[in-house]
Amino acid sequence: MHIAIAGNIGSGKTTLTQLLAQHYKWQPLYEDTADNPYLSDFYNDMSRWSFHLQMYFLGKRFKQIVEIRQLPQTIVQDRTVFEDAQIFAANLHDMGLLSPNDFATYMSLYNLLNSLVTPPHLLIYLRMPVPALVEQIYKRGREYEASIRIDYLKNLNEKYELWISNYKHRKLIIDMAKINFVDNPQHLSTITKLIDTELKTLR
């Protein structure tokens, strides 16, 4: 099976991916941030580097799609290609940080790749308000994230809410304003019980 974790920057996707991989013995696929050559430059000058960043993520995500098809075990994925295009690239375009020509070029490639993609068996969306996102971003202390704009996060959250409301496949929404699975094992147990219920209907 293919399980995917969706959510805004700082919502806890990577941590939950790791915890679920450990709990269920799933194979994790993480978003490439540590070796990403564009992230630092992007947050310092979004309009200059937005196209480069989005194309980099699109290539990495397509590589993951190939891996998901080849690996025999259940995969838990940190962010999906749908979010890259429908939320992040669209948000950059709407904010005037990605030119119409660059956005059109990006979307033409995305639409081609998307024709080869099947949705995950279960999408887990981590819903988190902007103040909590800012707090989590500050706590993890990544230098390149120090300059993230509040309006950028706010616009992303709005696009996430619209996207998840229109997402027609199986999904599980976790309200992160009420959940702290990092510090509270009982909260993680609550999430795994919800996932177990979803998984039973998939088998």
N, C-alpha and C positions, 0 to 999 in steps of 0.2 A: 504494500500500500504506500501511498504518498500522502504524508501529512505536512501541511505548511503553516507557518506562523507569520501572521501579518500584523503590522502596526507601525506607528510613527517612530521617528528617531527617539531613542531613550525609553521606549515603552516596555522593554524587557524581553524582546524577541530572542536575542542570542542566548541569554541566561535560561529562558524557558526551553529553547531548543536543546541546550546542553542537559538540563535536568530531565527532560522527557527521554532523551537518548539514553541516559543512564537508567532511568526507571523501567523503560520498556525494552531496552537492548536494541534500540533502533539505530540506524546509520544516520548521523547528522550531516547536513550540508550547510555550511555557514556562508554568510555574505562576506565577500572579500573587502575588508577595510584596512587591515594592517599593512598589506602590500599595495594598496591602491595609490598610484602615483599622482592622482589628481585631487584627492579630498582636501588636503591642506590648502592648495592654491584656490580651489573652488570656494571654500568658505571665506577666503580673503577677497576674492573677486569673482562673484557668481556669474556675472554676464560673460566674462572672458572665458571661463572654464566649464560652463554648464554643458555644452554640447560634448566636449571631450569626456566629461564624467559620465554622462548618460550613455554614451556609446561604449565606454569601458564596462559599465554595469550590464549593458545589454549583451555584450559578448560573453561575459562571465556567466550570466544567467542562462544563455543558450547552451553553454558547456555543461551546466548543471542539468539542464533538461535531457541532454544526451546521457549523462551519468545515471539519472533517475531511471531511464529506460533500460539501462544495462545492468544495474545492480539488482540482485535477487531479493535482498531483504527490504523491510519497510524503511522508508526514508522520512526523516523529519527535516524540513527545509526552513532556513532562516530567510524570510521574505521571498516573494514571488515576482515573476516577470511582469505580471499584471500591474503590480504596484509601481514598478519602474516607469511604465508608460502612462498609465491612466491617472496616476497620482503625482509622481515626482516630475516627470517631463512635462506633463500638462500644467502643473503648478508653476514651473519655471517659465513656461510660455505665457501663461496668464499674467504673471508678474512682470513681464517684459524682460526677463533674464535669459530667454532662449528665443532667438530670432524666428520669425515665421518660416524662413527657408530651412533653417537648421531643424526646426520642429517637424516640418514636412518630411525632410530626409530621414530623420529618426523614426517617425511613425511609419513610413513606407517599409523600412526594415523590420520594425516591430510587427507590423501586420503580416509580413511574410513569415516571420518566425512563429507568430501566434497561430497561424493556420496549421502548424505542426504540434501544437501544445494541447494537452488534455488537462482539465482542471484537477487539482488534488482531490483525493477521496474525502478529505476533511480539511477545511480551512479554519484555523483558530485566530480570531482577531482580538488583539489586545487594545482595548479602548482606554485612553488615558488623557485627562485634561492637560492643557498647555502648562499651567504652573507646575504640575507634577513632572511633566516631561523635562522642564527646565531644571528642576531639582535633581532629577536622575542624571541628566547630562553633566551637571556640575559635579555630582558625586563621583562619576567615573573618571573625570579629570583628563579627558583626551584633549591635548593642546589644540588640535586643529578644529575642535568643536566649540572652542571658547567664544568664537565670533559669530555663532549661529544667530540669525535674526529672529526675534519673537514673531514678527509678522509672517516669516517663512514657516515657522512651526504651526502657527494658527491657520494659515491657508492650507497646509498639508492636512491638518486635522479635519478641516471642513471637507476636503476632497475625500479623505478616508471615510467619513460618515456617509457621504453621498454614494461612494463606491460600494460600501458594505451593504447599504440599504437596497442596492440594485443587484447585488451578487445573487445569482439564481441557484447556485450549487450548495452542497451541504456545508454549513458553517456553524461555528461555536463562538459566541461573543463573550469575552471575559472583561468585566468591569474592573480595571486596575485601580480605580479610586478606592475600592473596597478589598483589594487582594494584595498581599505582600508575600509572594511565594519564596522570596529570597531569605527572609528572616523568620518566616513562620511555616514550619513543615506542615501544619494542619491546613494551611491555605493551598499548599501544593497538592495535598491529598484531596482537597475539594476539587481542584482542577482535574486530577487524574480520574476521579470518579465520574465527572462529567464526560471526559473523553472516553472512558470505558463504556458508558451508556451509548455514545455515538458509535463506537467501534462494533458493538454487538449487532447493530443494524446493518453494518457493512459486510459482515461475514456471511 
